[in-house]
Amino acid sequence: MSTADEITLLASKGLLEEAIDAALELEDPTERLNALTDIILQAHGKRNDLLPSLFNDALKALKKIKNPYDRAYAYSRLAYVYSVIGDHENASEFFDRAADEVTRIKSEGDKALALSVLAYYLALAGFTHEAVSSFNEAFGMLISASMDYRRKLDVITEVAGMMENAGDVLHSRDAIRFYEVAYDIFDKLYINQRAAEVEKKLEAARIMLYYGDPDVRGALLEGRYHFAISLLQKRLKDPQNLFMALLEVAHWMKHVGAAEYLDVLEAAFRLLGSIGLTEANVQRSAAILTDMGELEKALKFALEIKDPEKRDDALAAIAIKLAEKKEFADAREVVKSVSNPMLKAKLTEEVGKLEDQYKMEF
Protein backbone atom coordinates (compact mmCIF):
# COMPACT_ATOMS: atom_id res chain seq x y z
CA MET A 1 0.00 0.00 0.00
CA SER A 2 1.28 3.47 -0.86
CA THR A 3 1.84 6.13 1.79
CA ALA A 4 0.17 9.54 1.67
CA ASP A 5 3.47 11.15 0.62
CA GLU A 6 3.88 8.67 -2.24
CA ILE A 7 0.34 9.40 -3.39
CA THR A 8 0.99 13.14 -3.35
CA LEU A 9 4.13 12.54 -5.40
CA LEU A 10 2.18 10.52 -7.96
CA ALA A 11 -0.37 13.32 -8.27
CA SER A 12 2.33 15.97 -8.65
CA LYS A 13 3.75 13.98 -11.58
CA GLY A 14 0.34 13.97 -13.28
CA LEU A 15 -0.36 10.30 -12.56
CA LEU A 16 -3.77 11.17 -11.21
CA GLU A 17 -5.65 7.91 -11.80
CA GLU A 18 -2.87 5.93 -10.12
CA ALA A 19 -2.89 8.38 -7.22
CA ILE A 20 -6.67 8.06 -6.83
CA ASP A 21 -6.54 4.27 -6.77
CA ALA A 22 -3.81 4.36 -4.12
CA ALA A 23 -5.65 6.97 -2.03
CA LEU A 24 -8.82 4.90 -1.93
CA GLU A 25 -6.82 1.99 -0.47
CA LEU A 26 -5.78 4.02 2.59
CA GLU A 27 -7.57 2.63 5.64
CA ASP A 28 -7.33 5.70 7.89
CA PRO A 29 -10.12 8.11 6.78
CA THR A 30 -8.15 11.24 7.72
CA GLU A 31 -5.15 10.07 5.69
CA ARG A 32 -7.48 9.19 2.82
CA LEU A 33 -9.07 12.65 2.94
CA ASN A 34 -5.63 14.29 2.98
CA ALA A 35 -4.51 12.29 -0.04
CA LEU A 36 -7.72 12.95 -1.98
CA THR A 37 -7.59 16.70 -1.31
CA ASP A 38 -3.94 16.76 -2.44
CA ILE A 39 -5.04 15.09 -5.67
CA ILE A 40 -7.87 17.64 -6.08
CA LEU A 41 -5.35 20.48 -5.82
CA GLN A 42 -3.20 18.83 -8.50
CA ALA A 43 -6.17 18.03 -10.76
CA HIS A 44 -7.71 21.50 -10.55
CA GLY A 45 -7.35 23.28 -13.88
CA LYS A 46 -5.88 20.18 -15.55
CA ARG A 47 -8.43 17.39 -15.05
CA ASN A 48 -11.55 19.13 -13.78
CA ASP A 49 -13.55 16.12 -14.95
CA LEU A 50 -12.13 14.19 -11.99
CA LEU A 51 -13.15 16.75 -9.34
CA PRO A 52 -16.79 15.67 -8.67
CA SER A 53 -15.85 12.06 -7.89
CA LEU A 54 -12.81 13.16 -5.88
CA PHE A 55 -14.93 15.44 -3.70
CA ASN A 56 -17.49 12.67 -3.33
CA ASP A 57 -14.79 10.26 -2.12
CA ALA A 58 -13.37 12.91 0.22
CA LEU A 59 -16.80 13.51 1.76
CA LYS A 60 -17.25 9.75 2.24
CA ALA A 61 -13.92 9.68 4.09
CA LEU A 62 -15.00 12.63 6.23
CA LYS A 63 -18.19 10.82 7.32
CA LYS A 64 -16.03 8.04 8.78
CA ILE A 65 -14.02 10.47 10.95
CA LYS A 66 -15.52 10.49 14.46
CA ASN A 67 -13.07 12.47 16.59
CA PRO A 68 -14.15 16.16 16.81
CA TYR A 69 -10.55 17.40 16.50
CA ASP A 70 -9.97 15.37 13.34
CA ARG A 71 -13.35 16.43 11.98
CA ALA A 72 -12.51 20.10 12.59
CA TYR A 73 -9.28 19.55 10.67
CA ALA A 74 -11.07 17.72 7.84
CA TYR A 75 -13.73 20.41 7.43
CA SER A 76 -11.06 23.14 7.49
CA ARG A 77 -8.98 21.34 4.89
CA LEU A 78 -11.96 20.76 2.60
CA ALA A 79 -13.12 24.37 3.01
CA TYR A 80 -9.71 25.56 1.85
CA VAL A 81 -9.76 23.20 -1.15
CA TYR A 82 -13.25 24.41 -2.11
CA SER A 83 -11.94 27.99 -1.99
CA VAL A 84 -9.04 27.09 -4.29
CA ILE A 85 -11.36 25.76 -6.99
CA GLY A 86 -13.59 28.82 -6.63
CA ASP A 87 -16.55 27.18 -4.87
CA HIS A 88 -16.94 29.90 -2.24
CA GLU A 89 -20.38 28.79 -1.09
CA ASN A 90 -19.12 25.36 -0.02
CA ALA A 91 -15.93 26.90 1.35
CA SER A 92 -17.93 29.18 3.64
CA GLU A 93 -20.23 26.35 4.73
CA PHE A 94 -17.35 24.00 5.53
CA PHE A 95 -15.45 26.65 7.50
CA ASP A 96 -18.63 27.12 9.57
CA ARG A 97 -18.84 23.35 10.10
CA ALA A 98 -15.22 23.29 11.20
CA ALA A 99 -15.97 26.02 13.76
CA ASP A 100 -18.90 23.96 15.05
CA GLU A 101 -16.65 20.92 15.48
CA VAL A 102 -14.15 23.02 17.46
CA THR A 103 -16.84 23.78 20.03
CA ARG A 104 -17.36 20.04 20.59
CA ILE A 105 -13.74 19.44 21.66
CA LYS A 106 -13.49 19.01 25.43
CA SER A 107 -9.73 19.38 25.94
CA GLU A 108 -8.81 23.08 26.15
CA GLY A 109 -5.43 22.46 24.55
CA ASP A 110 -6.87 20.45 21.67
CA LYS A 111 -9.63 23.02 21.19
CA ALA A 112 -7.03 25.80 20.83
CA LEU A 113 -5.01 23.69 18.40
CA ALA A 114 -8.07 22.85 16.30
CA LEU A 115 -9.03 26.53 16.21
CA SER A 116 -5.50 27.31 15.04
CA VAL A 117 -5.78 24.72 12.27
CA LEU A 118 -9.01 26.42 11.21
CA ALA A 119 -7.22 29.79 11.33
CA TYR A 120 -4.37 28.45 9.22
CA TYR A 121 -6.71 27.28 6.46
CA LEU A 122 -8.70 30.51 6.66
CA ALA A 123 -5.44 32.34 5.98
CA LEU A 124 -4.62 30.10 3.01
CA ALA A 125 -8.09 30.70 1.62
CA GLY A 126 -7.56 34.45 1.74
CA PHE A 127 -9.62 35.22 4.85
CA THR A 128 -6.69 36.84 6.63
CA HIS A 129 -8.73 39.04 8.96
CA GLU A 130 -10.79 36.07 10.15
CA ALA A 131 -7.61 33.99 10.46
CA VAL A 132 -5.88 36.55 12.67
CA SER A 133 -9.03 36.80 14.79
CA SER A 134 -9.18 33.01 15.19
CA PHE A 135 -5.50 32.77 16.12
CA ASN A 136 -5.99 35.51 18.72
CA GLU A 137 -9.00 33.62 20.08
CA ALA A 138 -6.87 30.48 20.37
CA PHE A 139 -4.16 32.36 22.30
CA GLY A 140 -6.79 33.90 24.58
CA MET A 141 -8.27 30.45 25.17
CA LEU A 142 -4.86 29.11 26.17
CA ILE A 143 -3.98 31.98 28.48
CA SER A 144 -7.13 31.41 30.56
CA ALA A 145 -7.02 27.60 30.32
CA SER A 146 -6.63 25.60 33.53
CA MET A 147 -4.03 23.11 32.34
CA ASP A 148 -0.51 21.97 33.15
CA TYR A 149 1.90 24.91 32.70
CA ARG A 150 4.37 22.96 30.57
CA ARG A 151 1.59 21.60 28.37
CA LYS A 152 0.23 25.14 28.00
CA LEU A 153 3.62 26.42 26.83
CA ASP A 154 3.92 23.55 24.37
CA VAL A 155 0.52 24.32 22.86
CA ILE A 156 1.21 28.08 22.71
CA THR A 157 4.47 27.31 20.91
CA GLU A 158 2.65 25.02 18.47
CA VAL A 159 0.04 27.69 17.74
CA ALA A 160 2.78 30.26 17.15
CA GLY A 161 4.38 27.78 14.76
CA MET A 162 1.11 27.54 12.82
CA MET A 163 1.06 31.33 12.55
CA GLU A 164 4.60 31.23 11.19
CA ASN A 165 3.55 28.52 8.70
CA ALA A 166 0.62 30.68 7.59
CA GLY A 167 3.01 33.56 6.96
CA ASP A 168 5.25 31.29 4.91
CA VAL A 169 2.54 30.65 2.31
CA LEU A 170 1.11 34.17 2.06
CA HIS A 171 2.18 37.25 0.13
CA SER A 172 4.28 39.67 2.18
CA ARG A 173 1.44 42.12 2.74
CA ASP A 174 -0.59 39.42 4.52
CA ALA A 175 2.34 37.46 6.00
CA ILE A 176 3.58 40.38 8.11
CA ARG A 177 0.70 40.18 10.60
CA PHE A 178 1.24 36.46 11.19
CA TYR A 179 5.01 36.77 11.54
CA GLU A 180 4.66 39.66 14.00
CA VAL A 181 2.53 37.63 16.40
CA ALA A 182 4.65 34.48 16.00
CA TYR A 183 7.83 36.45 16.66
CA ASP A 184 6.31 38.11 19.73
CA ILE A 185 5.33 34.72 21.19
CA PHE A 186 8.72 33.06 20.57
CA ASP A 187 10.53 36.13 21.90
CA LYS A 188 8.45 36.30 25.08
CA LEU A 189 8.96 32.57 25.68
CA TYR A 190 12.74 32.98 25.14
CA ILE A 191 12.75 30.48 22.29
CA ASN A 192 15.60 32.45 20.80
CA GLN A 193 16.41 30.43 17.70
CA ARG A 194 12.77 30.33 16.55
CA ALA A 195 12.40 34.03 17.33
CA ALA A 196 15.47 34.85 15.25
CA GLU A 197 14.20 32.76 12.33
CA VAL A 198 10.79 34.43 12.34
CA GLU A 199 12.36 37.86 12.75
CA LYS A 200 14.36 37.32 9.57
CA LYS A 201 11.23 36.20 7.73
CA LEU A 202 9.44 39.29 9.03
CA GLU A 203 12.24 41.54 7.79
CA ALA A 204 12.08 39.90 4.35
CA ALA A 205 8.30 40.39 4.20
CA ARG A 206 8.61 44.06 5.17
CA ILE A 207 11.32 44.74 2.60
CA MET A 208 9.67 42.68 -0.18
CA LEU A 209 6.36 44.36 0.57
CA TYR A 210 5.00 44.70 -2.96
CA TYR A 211 6.61 41.79 -4.82
CA GLY A 212 7.14 39.29 -2.01
CA ASP A 213 5.44 36.11 -3.16
CA PRO A 214 6.26 33.21 -0.80
CA ASP A 215 8.64 31.45 -3.21
CA VAL A 216 10.49 34.70 -3.96
CA ARG A 217 10.97 35.41 -0.25
CA GLY A 218 12.02 31.82 0.35
CA ALA A 219 14.70 32.04 -2.34
CA LEU A 220 16.01 35.32 -0.94
CA LEU A 221 16.14 33.93 2.60
CA GLU A 222 18.22 31.03 1.28
CA GLY A 223 20.56 33.41 -0.56
CA ARG A 224 19.40 32.25 -4.02
CA TYR A 225 19.25 35.77 -5.39
CA HIS A 226 19.55 34.92 -9.08
CA PHE A 227 16.73 32.40 -8.80
CA ALA A 228 14.49 34.97 -7.07
CA ILE A 229 15.21 37.50 -9.81
CA SER A 230 14.51 34.87 -12.47
CA LEU A 231 11.11 34.17 -10.90
CA LEU A 232 10.28 37.88 -10.91
CA GLN A 233 11.42 38.33 -14.50
CA LYS A 234 9.14 35.50 -15.63
CA ARG A 235 6.13 36.84 -13.77
CA LEU A 236 6.37 40.59 -14.22
CA LYS A 237 5.66 41.62 -17.78
CA ASP A 238 5.38 45.34 -17.00
CA PRO A 239 8.94 46.76 -16.87
CA GLN A 240 7.77 49.26 -14.27
CA ASN A 241 6.83 46.44 -11.91
CA LEU A 242 10.11 44.66 -12.60
CA PHE A 243 12.05 47.83 -11.77
CA MET A 244 10.26 48.11 -8.43
CA ALA A 245 10.80 44.41 -7.69
CA LEU A 246 14.52 44.70 -8.43
CA LEU A 247 14.71 47.66 -6.04
CA GLU A 248 13.18 45.50 -3.32
CA VAL A 249 15.59 42.63 -4.04
CA ALA A 250 18.56 45.02 -3.95
CA HIS A 251 17.27 46.40 -0.66
CA TRP A 252 17.11 42.90 0.86
CA MET A 253 20.55 42.00 -0.44
CA LYS A 254 22.05 45.15 1.07
CA HIS A 255 20.20 44.47 4.31
CA VAL A 256 21.88 41.05 4.63
CA GLY A 257 25.27 42.33 3.49
CA ALA A 258 25.38 40.79 0.00
CA ALA A 259 27.75 42.95 -2.02
CA GLU A 260 26.09 41.89 -5.28
CA TYR A 261 23.21 44.22 -4.42
CA LEU A 262 25.05 46.89 -6.44
CA ASP A 263 24.73 44.75 -9.59
CA VAL A 264 20.98 44.37 -9.03
CA LEU A 265 20.61 48.08 -8.36
CA GLU A 266 22.53 48.86 -11.54
CA ALA A 267 20.32 46.48 -13.54
CA ALA A 268 17.23 48.18 -12.13
CA PHE A 269 18.42 51.62 -13.17
CA ARG A 270 19.37 50.39 -16.64
CA LEU A 271 15.78 49.24 -16.96
CA LEU A 272 14.52 52.57 -15.65
CA GLY A 273 16.28 54.38 -18.49
CA SER A 274 13.71 53.10 -20.99
CA ILE A 275 10.50 53.45 -18.95
CA GLY A 276 8.54 55.98 -16.93
CA LEU A 277 7.11 55.58 -13.45
CA THR A 278 3.68 56.31 -12.04
CA GLU A 279 3.44 58.80 -9.20
CA ALA A 280 2.89 55.95 -6.73
CA ASN A 281 6.04 54.18 -7.91
CA VAL A 282 8.08 57.38 -7.73
CA GLN A 283 7.01 57.68 -4.09
CA ARG A 284 7.78 54.01 -3.39
CA SER A 285 11.17 54.28 -5.10
CA ALA A 286 12.10 57.26 -2.94
CA ALA A 287 11.07 55.36 0.20
CA ILE A 288 12.93 52.15 -0.70
CA LEU A 289 16.13 53.96 -1.68
CA THR A 290 15.97 56.03 1.51
CA ASP A 291 15.67 52.88 3.64
CA MET A 292 18.59 51.40 1.69
CA GLY A 293 20.74 54.44 2.42
CA GLU A 294 21.03 55.25 -1.29
CA LEU A 295 20.22 58.85 -0.47
CA GLU A 296 21.49 60.59 -3.60
CA LYS A 297 19.28 58.38 -5.76
CA ALA A 298 16.40 58.72 -3.30
CA LEU A 299 16.62 62.51 -3.47
CA LYS A 300 16.18 62.51 -7.24
CA PHE A 301 12.94 60.55 -6.88
CA ALA A 302 11.73 62.60 -3.94
CA LEU A 303 12.06 65.84 -5.89
CA GLU A 304 9.91 64.33 -8.68
CA ILE A 305 6.95 63.63 -6.36
CA LYS A 306 4.07 65.85 -7.41
CA ASP A 307 2.05 65.71 -4.19
CA PRO A 308 3.55 68.47 -1.97
CA GLU A 309 2.80 66.70 1.32
CA LYS A 310 4.23 63.36 0.18
CA ARG A 311 7.25 65.11 -1.38
CA ASP A 312 7.92 66.87 1.93
CA ASP A 313 7.60 63.56 3.82
CA ALA A 314 10.09 61.92 1.46
CA LEU A 315 12.53 64.84 1.77
CA ALA A 316 12.19 64.80 5.56
CA ALA A 317 13.09 61.08 5.70
CA ILE A 318 16.17 61.72 3.53
CA ALA A 319 17.27 64.71 5.62
CA ILE A 320 17.11 62.70 8.84
CA LYS A 321 18.99 59.79 7.26
CA LEU A 322 21.72 62.18 6.09
CA ALA A 323 21.97 63.71 9.55
CA GLU A 324 22.21 60.23 11.12
CA LYS A 325 25.12 59.56 8.74
CA LYS A 326 26.76 62.78 10.04
CA GLU A 327 26.29 64.48 6.67
CA PHE A 328 24.83 67.60 8.26
CA ALA A 329 25.51 70.09 5.47
CA ASP A 330 23.76 67.87 2.94
CA ALA A 331 20.89 67.34 5.38
CA ARG A 332 20.37 71.09 5.72
CA GLU A 333 20.38 71.45 1.92
CA VAL A 334 17.61 68.88 1.65
CA VAL A 335 15.63 70.64 4.39
CA LYS A 336 15.69 73.81 2.25
CA SER A 337 13.62 71.96 -0.39
CA VAL A 338 10.81 71.25 2.10
CA SER A 339 7.80 73.46 1.33
CA ASN A 340 5.87 73.15 4.61
CA PRO A 341 7.28 75.86 6.94
CA MET A 342 6.33 74.02 10.14
CA LEU A 343 7.95 70.78 8.96
CA LYS A 344 11.00 72.70 7.76
CA ALA A 345 11.41 74.31 11.19
CA LYS A 346 11.01 70.96 12.94
CA LEU A 347 13.58 69.31 10.64
CA THR A 348 16.03 72.17 11.13
CA GLU A 349 15.74 71.65 14.88
CA GLU A 350 16.16 67.85 14.63
CA VAL A 351 19.20 68.09 12.35
CA GLY A 352 20.68 70.66 14.75
CA LYS A 353 20.14 68.36 17.73
CA LEU A 354 21.81 65.45 15.97
CA GLU A 355 24.78 67.66 15.05
CA ASP A 356 25.09 68.97 18.62
CA GLN A 357 24.96 65.42 19.94
CA TYR A 358 27.70 64.38 17.53
CA LYS A 359 29.91 67.28 18.60
CA MET A 360 29.43 66.43 22.27
CA GLU A 361 30.52 62.85 21.64
CA PHE A 362 33.75 64.02 20.05
Buried (B, 14 or more C-beta within 10 A) or exposed (E): EBEBEEBBBBBBEEBBEBBBEBBBEBEBBBBBBBBBBBBBBBBBEEBEEBBEEBBEBBEBBBEEBEBBBBBBBBBBBBBBBBBBBEBEEBBBBBBEBBBEBBEEBEBBBBBBBBBBBBBBBBBBBBBBEBBBEBBEBBBEBBEEBEEEEEBBEEBBBBBBBBBBBBBBBBBBEBBBBBBBBBBBBBBEBEBEEBBEBBBBBBBBBBBBBBBBBBEBBBBBBEEBBEBBBEBBEEEBEEEBBBBBBBBBBBBBBBBBEBEEBEEBBEBBBEBBEEEEBEEEBBBBBBBBBBBBBBBEBBBEBBBBBEEEEBBBBBBBBBBBBBBEEEBBEBBBEBBEBBEBEEBBEBBBEBBBEBBEEEEEEE
